[in-house]
Amino acid sequence: MPISYRSILSVSPSSSLIEDVDSVVAAWLESKQLLHPLQAGTSMNEGQEVSRIDWSNSVVASRRWQLREHWDEPNWFTGVRRPERIAVTSITVVQGQDQARIWVDIDAPMLRYTNRFGEEISEAQESGTPRVMKALIAAFETNDGEAHPFSDPLVIRTSNHVQELTGVLADNQRIGSCLVSSPPQGLATDQWVGIVADMTRGIEGMATAYVVDPERLAEFNALVGAALSISPGSLRTLQPGAKLGLPADAFRHRVLSARKIRETPLKKIARMLRSAEVRRLAELRLPPILRDVDYGLLRSQRYQPMQTIEDLQVETATAVDERDFDRVLKLNELLSAELERQKQDALDALEQAISLMIHVDDLKETIEIMELETAEVAGRADESQDTVEALRRRLIGLKAIAEAYAPLAADEKTVYPESFDDLIDRINEFDRLSFVGDPESARALDDHPNMTVAVHKAWDALASLQDYALLTSDGSWDGGGIYSYVNDGGHNGRCRLLGFRPTESETVQSNPRMIAQRTVSVPSGVHPSGQLAMTAHVALLNGRAGAPRMYIYDNVAADGRVYIGYLGEHLQTARY
């Protein structure tokens, strides 16, 4: 089952920690009218199952409680409702010699339905912050590295607060993300705190939200650097160990623009932020102490059902000898329930194994593609460095030493968009390009993690197409077509069209459904029918994160423009 909530927090070690956590878990179970297990084992209560597993070695002691219970589908669900939908809440406490952790997971059942676009959707059912997690945070002084979990956003009002926040952001011991925002102009900080609270609802224990007061925003941005800065009304998600002042690290830390926040329902933003954090935490490698404990607890848990079955068999044999047939029937019911549970566990394990095998295959393909991309980029970087050094030597030879080592002027630096949403807002900066596609397909790419590389590649491609159209139109270059422009160094235009493909495969071009996906509306001056199939495209990422593509049409010879017909997730092909 997929994870729908994960929190890993540190607490101060103490000799009574495990029993103290046990008391909180007991109160939570009692609030659900469930029996609290006093020893390792499993108990059933009207279809709900509570387990306790203990494990220790010479270094750590640990205990895990698990609640398996039925979850109804959400109210909005209109698909087929299934009676056997089990969710598992796991609470684990680990007491080491010099560290201690509380770890809470929820494994949710899957929802399978057809959305309003006719697409088959399979996703984990969402959960909020579990009440037991709220109780644990209230009962113990918890922390996540330098960060402390709070239910409401923390306001950064002083210089000391700014210093503390930058320390939290740079902390590589932190596990959860930090969501940092600042009010839009004209809105009071306290009002913005309420809006951010709605946007970050459900992340308590997983991530921490901060609101930088406008009077401290310039100070904050100066400390984190331009690449990690936030603008009024925007929100940036900063992962652990942020490299402050390092532009290359901005790839990891996604930003929601002020316009995106302004135009998107807060509930949708909350789902998006929460889903991204759950996905990141689910894929995160556990801290060493938790990896060892998890393995030990799983081994104990696998042995425990066999012991339970053996105990029931022995007790049944005794009841038969005593001719207590009512007790025999009751024990047989318990044995059947235990066997059914083991059957369901085996099916869940099989489903998880299949899912992991598919995920591993996808990762292998992604790694292969990334290795090829890395080699290509490294080759271009080496070539660029050689070119820079050669040009510098030529300038020195011409006695232009100052020019040879002069830093780039502000207007010579590329200012990249922070997201695809930002890119769409800025695309009109290119007066030789016409975007005729659906902007929402592009903006939806921001829902994927690690899109910064694709945003930069898309912007580089647009800038290159702008220069191609401009140089071709004014006669500065007449080498013929975009493909020639990419491969010809005899022009002074920008040329960063990595991943350019002049056309699609014959399979795509001969498939009506696939070619229909690539057909967009264009002005009648471009095509009399007002419809045009675009096959030339730029691959922005391969094998991961939606493998985004940008489809283009070169109409420079007719009207001096390049048309962008599609920017979004990979369209259908024979292989995709």
C-alpha positions in Angstrom: 0.0 0.0 0.0 1.3 3.5 -0.8 2.3 5.9 2.0 -0.1 8.8 2.5 1.5 10.3 5.6 5.1 10.1 7.0 6.6 12.0 9.9 10.1 11.3 11.4 10.9 13.5 14.4 13.6 13.6 17.0 13.0 13.6 20.7 15.3 13.7 23.8 16.4 10.2 24.9 15.1 9.1 28.2 14.8 5.8 30.1 11.0 6.2 30.2 10.5 7.3 26.5 9.0 4.1 25.2 6.5 3.8 28.0 5.7 7.5 27.8 4.9 7.1 24.1 2.9 4.0 25.0 0.7 6.1 27.2 -0.1 8.5 24.3 -0.8 5.6 22.0 -3.1 4.0 24.6 -5.1 7.2 25.0 -5.5 7.4 21.2 -6.6 3.8 20.9 -9.1 4.3 23.8 -10.5 7.3 22.0 -11.3 5.0 19.1 -12.8 2.4 21.6 -10.0 0.0 20.9 -8.1 -2.1 23.4 -4.5 -1.1 24.1 -2.1 -4.1 23.8 -0.2 -4.6 27.1 2.3 -6.9 25.4 3.5 -7.9 22.0 0.8 -9.5 19.9 -2.3 -8.8 17.9 -5.9 -8.3 19.0 -9.1 -8.0 16.9 -12.1 -5.7 17.6 -15.0 -5.7 15.1 -12.7 -5.9 12.1 -10.1 -3.5 13.4 -6.7 -5.0 14.3 -4.2 -3.6 16.8 -0.7 -5.0 16.9 2.3 -4.4 19.1 5.9 -5.4 18.1 8.9 -5.0 20.3 12.6 -5.3 19.2 15.9 -4.4 20.8 19.6 -5.1 20.6 22.6 -3.9 22.5 22.3 -0.4 21.1 18.6 0.5 20.7 15.2 -0.5 22.0 12.1 0.0 19.9 8.3 -0.6 19.9 5.8 -0.4 17.1 2.1 -0.2 17.2 -0.1 -0.8 14.2 -3.7 -0.2 13.6 -5.4 -1.9 10.6 -8.8 -0.5 9.9 -11.4 -0.1 7.1 -11.5 3.2 5.3 -14.6 4.3 3.5 -14.1 6.1 0.1 -14.3 9.9 0.3 -17.7 11.6 -0.2 -16.8 12.8 -3.7 -15.9 9.3 -4.9 -18.3 8.0 -7.6 -16.5 4.8 -8.6 -17.1 1.3 -7.5 -17.1 1.1 -3.7 -15.2 -1.9 -2.3 -15.8 -3.4 1.2 -12.1 -4.5 1.8 -10.2 -1.2 1.9 -7.6 -1.4 4.7 -5.5 1.4 6.0 -2.5 0.8 8.3 -1.3 3.4 10.8 2.1 2.6 12.3 3.7 4.4 15.2 7.3 3.5 16.0 9.5 4.8 18.8 13.2 4.2 18.9 15.4 4.8 21.9 19.2 4.8 21.3 22.1 5.7 23.4 22.4 9.3 22.2 19.3 9.8 20.0 15.7 8.9 19.9 13.0 9.1 17.2 9.3 9.0 16.8 8.2 7.7 13.3 4.6 7.7 12.2 3.4 6.3 8.8 0.0 5.8 7.3 -0.3 3.3 4.4 -3.6 4.1 2.6 -5.8 2.0 0.3 -5.9 2.9 -3.4 -8.6 4.8 -5.1 -9.4 3.7 -8.7 -11.8 5.8 -10.7 -12.3 7.5 -14.1 -11.9 11.3 -14.0 -13.9 13.9 -15.9 -11.5 13.6 -18.9 -12.1 9.9 -19.2 -8.7 9.0 -17.8 -8.2 6.0 -15.5 -6.8 7.2 -12.2 -5.1 5.1 -9.5 -3.9 7.0 -6.5 -3.5 6.6 -2.7 -6.4 7.9 -0.7 -5.4 11.1 1.1 -5.2 11.4 4.8 -4.8 14.4 7.1 -2.4 14.6 10.0 -3.3 11.7 12.3 -4.6 12.6 15.7 -2.0 10.4 17.3 0.7 12.5 15.7 -0.9 15.7 17.0 -1.0 14.1 20.4 2.7 13.1 20.3 3.8 16.6 19.2 1.8 18.0 22.1 3.3 15.6 24.6 7.0 15.7 23.6 9.5 18.3 22.7 10.0 17.2 19.1 12.3 18.6 16.5 13.4 17.9 12.9 17.1 18.9 13.0 17.1 22.6 13.6 13.3 22.9 12.8 10.4 22.5 15.2 7.0 21.3 14.0 4.1 23.6 14.4 0.5 23.4 13.3 0.5 27.1 12.1 3.1 29.0 10.0 5.9 30.7 12.0 6.2 34.4 11.4 9.8 35.7 10.8 9.7 39.3 12.2 13.2 40.1 13.5 16.8 39.8 12.3 17.4 37.0 14.8 14.4 35.1 13.4 15.9 35.5 9.9 19.3 34.2 11.1 17.6 31.2 12.8 15.5 30.5 9.6 18.6 30.4 7.4 20.2 28.0 9.8 17.2 25.7 9.6 17.2 25.9 5.8 20.9 25.0 5.6 20.6 22.1 8.1 21.4 18.8 6.4 20.1 16.8 9.4 16.6 18.0 8.6 14.2 15.5 7.0 11.1 17.5 6.3 10.8 20.5 3.9 10.5 24.1 4.8 7.7 26.1 3.1 8.7 29.8 3.0 6.5 32.6 1.9 6.0 36.4 2.3 2.8 38.4 2.0 1.9 40.0 -1.3 2.1 43.8 -1.4 -0.8 45.4 0.4 -1.8 42.4 2.5 -1.1 42.3 6.2 1.2 39.6 7.5 -1.4 38.2 9.9 -3.9 37.9 7.0 -1.3 36.1 4.9 -0.5 33.7 7.7 -4.1 32.5 7.6 -3.9 31.9 3.8 -0.6 30.0 4.1 -2.2 27.9 6.9 -4.9 26.9 4.5 -2.3 26.1 1.7 -0.2 24.0 4.1 -3.0 22.2 5.9 -2.2 18.6 6.6 1.6 18.9 6.6 2.0 19.0 10.4 4.8 16.7 11.4 6.0 16.4 7.8 7.1 19.9 7.0 7.2 23.4 8.5 5.8 26.6 7.1 7.3 30.1 7.6 6.0 33.5 6.7 8.7 36.2 6.3 7.4 39.6 7.3 7.8 42.1 4.4 10.2 44.3 6.5 12.6 41.3 6.7 12.2 40.0 3.1 15.1 41.9 1.6 17.4 40.8 4.5 16.2 37.2 4.1 16.7 37.2 0.3 20.2 38.7 0.7 21.2 35.8 3.0 19.8 33.0 0.9 20.9 34.4 -2.5 19.0 35.4 -5.6 18.6 31.8 -6.7 16.7 30.8 -3.5 14.9 34.1 -2.9 11.2 34.5 -2.6 9.1 37.4 -4.0 6.0 38.9 -2.3 3.0 36.5 -2.5 5.1 33.5 -3.7 6.0 30.3 -1.8 9.2 28.2 -2.0 9.6 24.7 -0.8 13.2 24.2 0.5 14.5 20.7 0.9 17.0 19.8 3.6 20.6 21.0 3.3 19.9 24.1 1.1 23.1 25.5 -0.3 22.5 29.2 0.4 23.9 31.5 -2.2 24.6 28.7 -4.7 22.6 29.1 -7.9 23.1 25.5 -8.9 21.2 24.3 -5.8 18.0 26.1 -6.9 17.1 23.1 -9.0 15.9 21.2 -5.8 13.8 24.0 -4.3 10.5 24.5 -6.1 8.6 27.8 -6.1 4.9 28.6 -6.5 4.5 32.0 -8.1 2.3 34.7 -6.7 0.0 34.5 -9.8 -0.3 30.7 -9.4 -1.3 31.1 -5.8 -3.7 33.9 -6.6 -5.5 32.0 -9.4 -5.6 28.5 -7.9 -8.0 27.3 -5.2 -6.3 27.0 -1.9 -7.5 23.4 -1.5 -5.8 22.4 -4.7 -2.6 24.1 -3.7 -2.8 22.3 -0.3 -3.2 18.9 -2.1 -0.3 19.7 -4.4 2.1 20.7 -1.7 1.1 17.8 0.6 1.3 15.2 -2.2 4.8 16.5 -3.2 6.0 16.2 0.3 4.5 12.8 0.9 6.1 11.5 -2.3 9.5 12.9 -1.4 9.4 11.5 2.1 8.2 8.1 0.8 11.2 7.9 -1.5 13.7 9.2 1.1 16.3 6.9 2.5 15.6 6.3 6.2 18.2 7.4 8.8 20.5 4.5 9.7 19.0 4.0 13.2 15.5 3.6 11.7 16.7 1.3 8.9 18.2 -1.1 11.4 15.1 -0.9 13.7 12.7 -1.3 10.8 14.4 -4.5 9.7 14.4 -5.9 13.2 10.7 -5.0 13.8 9.7 -6.5 10.4 11.5 -9.8 11.3 9.7 -9.9 14.7 6.4 -9.1 13.0 6.8 -11.9 10.5 7.5 -14.4 13.3 4.7 -13.2 15.5 1.8 -14.5 13.3 3.3 -17.9 13.2 3.5 -17.9 17.0 -0.1 -16.8 17.2 -1.2 -19.6 14.9 0.8 -22.2 16.9 -0.7 -20.9 20.2 -4.3 -21.1 18.8 -3.6 -24.6 17.5 -2.4 -25.7 21.0 -5.3 -24.0 22.7 -7.7 -25.7 20.2 -6.2 -29.1 20.9 -6.7 -28.5 24.6 -10.3 -27.5 24.1 -11.0 -30.6 22.1 -9.5 -32.8 24.8 -11.7 -31.1 27.3 -14.7 -31.4 24.9 -15.4 -27.7 25.2 -16.9 -27.3 21.7 -18.1 -23.8 22.2 -14.5 -22.8 22.9 -13.3 -24.8 19.9 -15.7 -23.0 17.6 -14.5 -19.6 18.9 -10.9 -20.6 18.5 -11.5 -21.8 15.0 -13.1 -18.4 14.2 -9.9 -16.7 15.6 -7.7 -19.0 13.6 -9.7 -18.4 10.4 -9.4 -14.6 11.0 -5.7 -14.9 11.5 -5.2 -17.0 8.3 -7.3 -14.5 6.4 -5.2 -11.7 7.7 -2.0 -13.5 6.6 -3.6 -14.1 3.2 -4.3 -10.3 2.9 -0.8 -9.5 4.1 0.7 -11.9 1.4 -1.5 -10.2 -1.3 -0.4 -6.8 -0.1 3.3 -7.9 -0.1 2.9 -9.3 -3.7 1.3 -6.1 -4.9 4.1 -4.1 -3.3 6.8 -6.3 -4.8 5.3 -5.9 -8.3 5.1 -2.2 -7.8 8.7 -2.1 -6.7 9.8 -4.1 -9.7 8.1 -1.7 -12.0 9.6 1.2 -10.1 13.1 -0.3 -10.3 12.7 -0.8 -14.1 11.7 2.8 -14.5 14.6 3.9 -12.4 17.0 1.9 -14.5 15.7 3.5 -17.7 15.9 6.9 -16.1 19.5 6.4 -14.9 20.5 5.3 -18.4 18.9 8.3 -19.9 20.4 10.7 -17.3 23.9 9.2 -17.9 23.6 9.9 -21.6 22.2 13.4 -20.9 25.0 14.0 -18.4 27.7 12.9 -20.9 26.2 15.2 -23.5 26.1 18.2 -21.1 29.6 17.5 -19.9 30.8 17.4 -23.5 29.2 20.7 -24.2 30.5 22.2 -21.0 34.1 21.1 -22.0 33.6 22.6 -25.4 32.2 25.8 -24.0 35.2 26.1 -21.6 37.6 25.5 -24.5 35.9 28.2 -26.5 35.9 30.7 -23.6 39.7 30.1 -23.0 40.5 30.4 -26.7 38.5 33.6 -27.1 40.2 35.0 -23.9 43.6 34.2 -25.3 42.7 36.0 -28.6 41.5 39.1 -26.7 44.8 39.1 -24.7 46.7 38.8 -28.0 44.8 41.9 -29.2 45.9 43.7 -26.0 42.3 43.7 -24.7 43.2 42.2 -21.3 40.5 44.0 -19.4 37.8 42.8 -21.7 39.2 39.2 -21.6 38.6 39.0 -17.8 35.6 41.4 -17.5 32.6 39.8 -15.6 29.3 39.5 -17.5 27.1 42.6 -17.5 23.6 42.3 -16.0 22.0 42.2 -19.5 24.3 39.4 -20.6 23.1 37.0 -17.9 20.1 34.7 -18.5 17.4 35.3 -15.9 15.5 32.0 -16.0 11.8 31.6 -15.0 11.3 29.9 -11.6 8.6 27.6 -12.9 6.6 26.7 -16.0 3.9 29.0 -14.6 6.4 31.8 -14.5 7.6 30.8 -18.0 4.1 31.2 -19.5 3.8 34.6 -17.9 7.0 35.7 -19.4 6.8 34.1 -22.9 5.7 37.4 -24.4 9.3 38.7 -23.9 10.0 36.9 -27.1 8.4 39.0 -29.8 9.1 36.5 -32.6 7.3 33.7 -30.9 3.6 33.0 -30.7 2.3 30.6 -28.1 -0.9 29.0 -29.4 -1.1 26.0 -27.1 -3.0 25.4 -23.8 -1.1 27.2 -21.0 -2.6 24.9 -18.4 -0.7 21.9 -20.0 2.5 23.8 -19.3 1.5 24.9 -15.8 0.5 21.4 -14.9 4.2 20.4 -15.3 4.9 22.3 -12.0 3.0 19.5 -10.2 6.0 17.2 -11.0 9.1 17.3 -8.8 12.5 18.5 -10.0 11.2 20.5 -13.0 13.8 23.2 -12.8 16.1 21.6 -15.4 13.2 21.3 -17.8 12.2 25.0 -17.2 15.7 26.1 -18.0 15.9 24.0 -21.1 12.5 25.3 -22.3 13.7 28.9 -21.8 16.9 28.3 -23.6 15.0 26.7 -26.5 12.6 29.7 -26.7 15.5 32.2 -26.6 17.3 30.2 -29.4 14.1 30.2 -31.5 13.7 33.9 -30.9 17.2 34.6 -32.3 16.7 32.1 -35.1 13.5 33.9 -36.2 15.1 37.4 -35.8 18.3 36.6 -37.7 16.5 34.8 -40.5 13.9 37.5 -40.9 16.4 40.4 -41.1 18.7 38.5 -43.5 21.6 38.1 -41.0 21.5 34.4 -41.4 20.0 32.3 -44.2 21.4 28.8 -43.6 17.9 27.3 -43.9 15.6 26.1 -41.1 15.9 25.4 -37.4 17.9 22.1 -37.8 20.6 23.9 -39.8 20.6 26.8 -37.3 21.3 24.3 -34.5 24.2 22.7 -36.3 25.7 25.8 -37.9 28.1 28.0 -35.9 28.1 30.7 -38.5 25.7 33.0 -36.7 25.8 35.1 -33.6 22.5 34.1 -32.2 21.8 32.1 -29.1 21.7 28.3 -29.8 20.8 26.2 -26.9 18.3 23.8 -28.5 19.3 20.6 -26.7 17.0 17.7 -27.6 15.6 19.2 -30.8 13.9 16.7 -33.1 12.9 18.0 -36.6 10.0 15.5 -36.9 8.2 12.5 -35.4 8.5 8.9 -36.3 6.6 7.4 -39.2 4.5 5.5 -36.6 3.3 8.7 -35.0 2.7 10.5 -38.3 0.6 7.6 -39.6 -1.5 7.2 -36.5 -4.6 9.4 -36.5 -5.1 9.5 -32.7 -1.4 10.4 -32.1 -1.3 13.0 -34.8 -4.6 14.5 -33.4 -2.8 15.1 -30.1 -0.2 17.2 -32.0 -2.8 19.2 -33.9 -3.5 22.7 -32.6 -5.4 25.8 -33.6 -3.4 28.4 -35.5 -4.2 31.7 -37.3 -5.7 31.2 -40.8 -2.6 33.0 -42.2 -0.5 30.1 -40.9 -2.8 27.4 -42.3 -6.1 28.0 -44.2 -8.0 25.4 -42.1 -7.0 27.0 -38.8 -5.6 23.7 -37.7 -2.0 22.4 -37.9 -0.2 19.2 -36.9 3.1 20.0 -35.3 5.8 17.3 -35.3 9.0 19.2 -34.7 9.7 19.2 -31.0 12.2 19.7 -28.2 12.7 17.0 -25.6 13.0 18.8 -22.2 13.4 15.7 -20.0 13.5 12.0 -20.8 12.3 9.0 -18.9 11.0 10.9 -15.8 8.7 13.6 -14.4 6.2 13.4 -17.3 9.1 13.6 -19.9 7.9 17.1 -21.0 8.0 18.1 -24.7 7.6 21.4 -26.5 6.1 21.2 -30.1 6.9 24.0 -32.5 6.2 25.1 -36.1 8.6 27.2 -38.2 6.7 29.8 -40.1 9.5 32.3 -40.3 9.6 32.2 -44.1 6.0 33.4 -44.3 5.5 35.8 -41.3 8.8 35.8 -39.4 7.5 33.8 -36.5 7.9 30.5 -34.8 4.7 29.0 -33.3 4.7 27.1 -30.0 1.8 24.6 -30.2 2.2 22.5 -27.1 4.2 22.5 -23.9 3.4 19.8 -21.5 3.8 16.1 -20.6 5.0 13.6 -23.2 2.3 12.9 -25.8 1.4 9.4 -26.9 3.9 7.4 -29.1 4.3 3.7 -29.8 6.7 3.4 -26.9 5.3 5.9 -24.4 
